[in-house]
């Protein structure tokens, strides 16, 4: 009996020493993890480094309590489930992916809901243990503790907030032993650090996610964005700004702005912004042989405490807007001239007839009247074009007054009118005698082909043949106006149907015109459900083709 008691005392002393060593190791581990988790919150640890920290921690837990498997299960708020997450000890990837349970079921769910540890010494007889999990993992016994993240007041040390992130669950004590309260104490000590690291990892991932989302938004905007800190170091230049400044995607942009940005105007905008000047400016940047105009806007980057940490410079491309402004100015000047020319002619002939009408014979007076009539028609066409332009610009659109139109007769009329205005060009018609009548708005077709024919005459300063050709093509008719005038470059062809656009060259600069004719041709053709296009070569002339349906469809009916 005495020998037996001595043996028990010896065993207990040995067990106490082992537990003391275990607690000492645990406390040392705690200190290291606290230091590492603190580092995680203060420095830019990568996700891999955080996962490595958790992996070491899970492995250490498994060693301390001598279990075959250990895993953290985190709470999914959307589904209200607990799911296994990496890193884990003793689990395959398939087991981790499949291990999931509701917070309302099983031992894991109860541990999470109640926030208390649970020891299960016989999984096969424990009614709360879920059979599918026993089969999936091969559970014999287990111990689980809640992962509670505790936030304390820095001054008082009092707990001001606690959040249960999930549970830490260990399975299958080695050598057939049972889990004990000592194991629970070990897990409790370790779970706080696990929760801290997991929370840090979650915060880090969320921050990285928000950072990437913000970066993607910044990169996707069409405006150029340059972000510089108060010391002049470039923090970010988005894709649009790189393109505007001619900075390649492979060029690193972290450095002093004067070393990265070559354009002196942009550097001056940044310099002024750093010194508190935020007036909008317009700057010019030459790129690929073309001058681009950018409007700059400057905004200070501030912290929550309203401290300025940097500036953001936004570059908006206003090249097209400025070009449009110039074209509008030119358009007003041109239209004024276009109106003045026929009015001057009409005024001159009317004044002559009023003052000296009795001195002219009948034929001369009729000729004067014919010229006045032609000039009035010219004014009417210009006014009609302006009214159509106004309706299109106001978004009111144009309406079709459909009727059966003899397109061949209409084209002959257009040709005859042009012959009356100009005698230096030979205007011929090449119209298929079997050309069908089409369903269309006759007045608007007259606008289309009068504009095309007048353009052909204007841009044939040396005369030559102008051919108006019409053929049937299936369910459509195609009308081409062909000249042998000055022609144009391929780049100009892409813009000629834009409003106010006029080809700018030595041979066209003196040609009168408002710049709205071809814009109206396109819109009126579109209104009929047709297609217009152009082919041209410099010095060899141009061909404008309008294809129209014989019968209108859909909304045009």
ZIVEN-V671518 format. One record per pair of residues at least 4 apart in sequence whose C-alpha atoms are under 8 Angstrom apart, sorted by the first residue. I is the first residue (numbers start at 1). J is the second residue. Records with the same first field share a line. If there is no record, write none. Layout:
I: J + J
This chain:
1: 5
2: 6
3: 7
4: 8
5: 9
6: 10
7: 11
8: 12
9: 13
10: 14
11: 15
12: 16
13: 17
14: 18
15: 19
16: 20
17: 21
18: 22
19: 23
20: 24
21: 25
22: 26 + 64
23: 27 + 186
24: 28
25: 29
26: 30 + 186 + 189 + 190
27: 31
28: 32
29: 33
30: 34 + 189 + 190 + 193
31: 35
32: 36
33: 37 + 193
34: 38 + 193
35: 39
36: 40 + 53
37: 41 + 193 + 196 + 197 + 200
38: 42
39: 43
40: 44 + 45 + 50 + 197 + 200 + 201
41: 200
45: 49 + 50
46: 50
47: 51 + 201 + 204 + 205
48: 52
49: 53
50: 54 + 197 + 201
51: 55 + 86 + 87
52: 56
53: 57
54: 58 + 87 + 194 + 197 + 198
55: 59 + 87 + 88 + 89
56: 60
57: 61 + 194
58: 62 + 70 + 71 + 87 + 88 + 89
59: 63 + 89
60: 64
61: 65 + 70 + 186 + 187 + 190
62: 66 + 67 + 68 + 69 + 70 + 89 + 170
63: 67
64: 186
65: 173 + 183 + 186
66: 173 + 174
67: 170 + 171 + 172 + 173 + 174
68: 89 + 90 + 170 + 171 + 172 + 173 + 174
69: 88 + 89 + 90 + 91 + 170 + 171 + 172
70: 88 + 89 + 90 + 91 + 168 + 169 + 170 + 171
71: 84 + 85 + 86 + 87 + 88 + 89 + 91 + 168 + 169 + 170
72: 84 + 85 + 86 + 88 + 166 + 167 + 168 + 169
73: 82 + 83 + 84 + 85 + 166 + 167 + 168 + 169
74: 82 + 83 + 84 + 85 + 165 + 166 + 167
75: 80 + 81 + 82 + 83 + 165 + 166
76: 80 + 81 + 82 + 83
77: 81
80: 102 + 103
81: 100 + 101 + 102 + 103
82: 100 + 101 + 102 + 103 + 109 + 166
83: 99 + 100 + 101
84: 96 + 97 + 99 + 100
85: 96 + 97
86: 96
91: 95 + 96 + 137
92: 96
93: 97
94: 98
95: 99 + 136 + 137
99: 133 + 136
101: 105 + 106 + 108 + 109
102: 109
103: 108 + 109 + 110 + 112 + 113
104: 109 + 110 + 113
105: 109 + 110 + 128
106: 110 + 128 + 129 + 130
107: 111 + 118 + 128 + 129
108: 112 + 144 + 167 + 169
109: 113
110: 114 + 115
111: 115 + 116 + 117 + 118 + 144 + 145 + 146 + 167
112: 116 + 146 + 164 + 166 + 167
115: 145 + 146 + 164
116: 145 + 146
117: 143 + 144 + 145 + 146 + 184
118: 143 + 144 + 145
119: 141 + 142 + 143 + 144 + 179 + 180
120: 126 + 141 + 142 + 143 + 179
121: 140 + 141 + 142 + 178 + 179
122: 126 + 140 + 141
123: 129 + 134 + 139 + 140 + 141 + 142
124: 129 + 134 + 140
129: 133 + 134
130: 134
131: 135
132: 136
133: 137 + 138 + 139
134: 138 + 139 + 140
135: 139
139: 171 + 172
140: 171 + 172
141: 171 + 172 + 173 + 178 + 179
142: 169 + 170 + 171 + 172 + 173 + 179
143: 169 + 170 + 171 + 179 + 184
144: 167 + 168 + 169 + 170 + 184
145: 167 + 168 + 169 + 184 + 187 + 188 + 191
146: 164 + 165 + 166 + 167 + 168 + 191
147: 164 + 165 + 166 + 167 + 168 + 191 + 192 + 194 + 195
148: 162 + 163 + 164 + 165 + 166 + 191 + 192 + 195
149: 162 + 163 + 164 + 165 + 192 + 195 + 196 + 199
150: 159 + 160 + 161 + 162 + 163 + 192
151: 159 + 160 + 161 + 162
152: 156 + 157 + 158 + 159 + 160 + 161
153: 157 + 158 + 159 + 160
165: 195
168: 187 + 191
172: 176
173: 177 + 178 + 179
179: 183 + 184
180: 184
181: 185
182: 186
183: 187
184: 188
185: 189
186: 190
187: 191
188: 192
189: 193
190: 194
191: 195
192: 196
193: 197
194: 198
195: 199
196: 200
197: 201
198: 202
199: 203
200: 204
201: 205
202: 206
203: 207
204: 208
205: 209
206: 210
207: 211
208: 212
209: 213
210: 214
211: 215
212: 216
213: 217
214: 218
215: 219
216: 220
217: 221
218: 225 + 238
219: 238 + 239 + 240
220: 239
221: 240
222: 240
223: 240 + 241 + 314 + 315 + 316 + 317
224: 237 + 238 + 239 + 240 + 241 + 242 + 244 + 313 + 314 + 315 + 316
225: 236 + 237 + 238 + 240 + 241 + 312 + 313 + 314 + 315
226: 234 + 235 + 236 + 237 + 238 + 241 + 312 + 313 + 314
227: 234 + 235 + 236 + 237 + 310 + 311 + 312 + 313
228: 232 + 233 + 234 + 235 + 236 + 257 + 270 + 310 + 311 + 312
229: 233 + 234 + 235 + 309 + 310 + 311
230: 274 + 308 + 309 + 310 + 311
231: 310
232: 256 + 257 + 274
233: 254 + 255 + 256 + 257
234: 253 + 254 + 255 + 256 + 257
235: 253 + 254 + 255
236: 253 + 254
237: 241 + 242 + 253
238: 242
239: 243 + 249
240: 244
241: 245 + 315
242: 246 + 247 + 248 + 249
243: 247 + 248
244: 285 + 287
245: 261 + 262 + 263 + 285
246: 287
247: 251
253: 260
255: 259 + 260
256: 260
257: 261 + 267
258: 262 + 267
261: 266 + 267
262: 267
263: 267 + 285
264: 268
265: 269 + 283 + 284
266: 270 + 283
267: 271
268: 272
269: 273 + 296
270: 274 + 313
271: 275
272: 276 + 277 + 278
273: 277 + 278 + 298 + 311
274: 310 + 311
278: 297 + 298 + 299
279: 297 + 298
280: 295 + 296 + 297 + 298
281: 295 + 296 + 297
282: 293 + 294 + 295 + 296
283: 293 + 294 + 295 + 296
284: 291 + 292 + 293 + 294
285: 291 + 292 + 293 + 294
286: 290 + 291 + 292
287: 291 + 292
292: 317 + 318 + 319
293: 317 + 318 + 319 + 322
294: 315 + 316 + 317 + 318 + 319
295: 315 + 316 + 317 + 318
296: 313 + 314 + 315 + 316
297: 313 + 314 + 315
298: 311 + 312 + 313 + 314
299: 311 + 312 + 313
300: 308 + 309 + 310 + 311 + 312
301: 308 + 309 + 310 + 311 + 312
302: 306 + 307 + 308 + 309 + 310
303: 307 + 308 + 309
318: 322
319: 323
320: 324
321: 325
322: 326
323: 327
324: 328 + 500
325: 329
326: 330
327: 331 + 500 + 501
328: 332 + 500
329: 333
330: 334
331: 335 + 500 + 514 + 515
332: 336
333: 337
334: 338 + 512 + 513 + 514
335: 339 + 513 + 514
336: 340
337: 341
338: 342 + 512 + 513 + 514
339: 343 + 379 + 382
340: 344
341: 345
342: 346 + 375 + 376 + 378 + 379
343: 347 + 375
344: 348
345: 349 + 372 + 375
346: 350 + 371 + 372 + 375 + 376
347: 351
348: 352
349: 353 + 368 + 372
350: 354
351: 355
352: 356 + 357
353: 357 + 358 + 365
356: 360
357: 365
360: 364 + 365
361: 365
362: 366
363: 367
364: 368
365: 369
366: 370
367: 371
368: 372
369: 373
370: 374
371: 375
372: 376
373: 377
374: 378 + 421
375: 379
376: 380
377: 381
378: 382
379: 383
380: 384
381: 385 + 447
382: 386
383: 387
384: 388
385: 389 + 447 + 516 + 517 + 520
386: 390
387: 391
388: 392 + 398 + 520
389: 393 + 516 + 520
390: 394
391: 395 + 396 + 397 + 398
392: 396 + 397 + 398
398: 527
400: 440 + 441 + 527 + 528 + 556
401: 440 + 441 + 442
402: 439 + 440 + 441 + 442 + 557
403: 439 + 440 + 441 + 442
404: 437 + 438 + 439 + 440
405: 410 + 437 + 438 + 439 + 440 + 441 + 442
406: 410 + 436 + 437 + 438
407: 411 + 435 + 436 + 437 + 438
408: 412 + 431 + 435 + 470
409: 413
410: 414 + 442 + 446
411: 415 + 429 + 449 + 468
412: 416 + 429
413: 417
414: 418 + 446 + 449 + 450 + 453
415: 419 + 427 + 428 + 429 + 453 + 468
416: 420
417: 421
418: 422 + 427 + 453 + 454
419: 423 + 425 + 426 + 427
422: 457
424: 462 + 463 + 464
425: 457 + 460 + 463 + 464 + 465 + 466
426: 463 + 464 + 465 + 466
427: 465 + 466 + 467 + 468
428: 465 + 466 + 467 + 468
429: 467 + 468 + 469
430: 467 + 468 + 469 + 470
431: 435 + 468 + 469 + 470 + 471
432: 470 + 471 + 472
435: 470 + 471 + 472 + 477
436: 472 + 550
437: 550
438: 549 + 550 + 551
439: 549 + 550 + 551 + 552
440: 445 + 528 + 551 + 552
441: 445
442: 446
443: 447
444: 448 + 524
445: 449 + 524
446: 450
447: 451 + 521
448: 452 + 520 + 521 + 524 + 525
449: 453
450: 454
451: 455 + 517 + 518 + 521
452: 456 + 481 + 517 + 518 + 521 + 544
453: 457 + 468 + 481
454: 458
455: 459
456: 460 + 466 + 481 + 482 + 483 + 485 + 542
457: 461 + 463 + 466 + 483
458: 511 + 512
459: 485 + 486 + 487 + 508 + 511
460: 464 + 483 + 484 + 485 + 486 + 541
461: 485 + 486
462: 485
463: 485
464: 483 + 484 + 485
465: 483 + 484
466: 481 + 482 + 483 + 484
467: 480 + 481 + 482 + 483
468: 479 + 480 + 481 + 482
469: 479 + 480 + 481 + 482
470: 477 + 478 + 479 + 480
471: 477 + 478 + 479
472: 476 + 477 + 478
473: 477 + 478
475: 549 + 550 + 551
476: 547 + 548 + 549 + 550
477: 547 + 548 + 549 + 550
478: 545 + 546 + 547 + 548
479: 545 + 546 + 547
480: 543 + 544 + 545 + 546
481: 543 + 544 + 545
482: 541 + 542 + 543 + 544
483: 541 + 542 + 543
484: 539 + 540 + 541 + 542
485: 539 + 540 + 541 + 542
486: 507 + 508 + 538 + 539 + 540 + 541 + 542
487: 536 + 537 + 538 + 539 + 540 + 541 + 542
488: 492 + 493 + 503 + 536 + 537 + 538 + 539 + 541 + 542
489: 493 + 536 + 537 + 538
490: 494 + 536 + 537
491: 495
492: 496 + 503
493: 534 + 535 + 536
495: 501
496: 501 + 502 + 503 + 518 + 519
497: 501 + 518 + 519 + 521 + 522
498: 518 + 519
499: 515 + 516 + 518 + 519
500: 514 + 515 + 516 + 519
501: 515 + 516
502: 515
503: 508 + 509
504: 508 + 509
505: 509
506: 510
507: 511
515: 519
516: 520
517: 521
518: 522
519: 523
520: 524
521: 525 + 532
522: 526 + 531 + 532
523: 527
524: 528
525: 529 + 530 + 531 + 532 + 546 + 548
526: 530 + 531
528: 548 + 549 + 552 + 556
529: 548 + 549 + 552
530: 546 + 547 + 548 + 549
531: 546 + 547 + 548
532: 544 + 545 + 546 + 547
533: 544 + 545 + 546
534: 542 + 543 + 544 + 545
535: 542 + 543 + 544
536: 540 + 541 + 542 + 543
537: 541 + 542
552: 556 + 557
553: 557
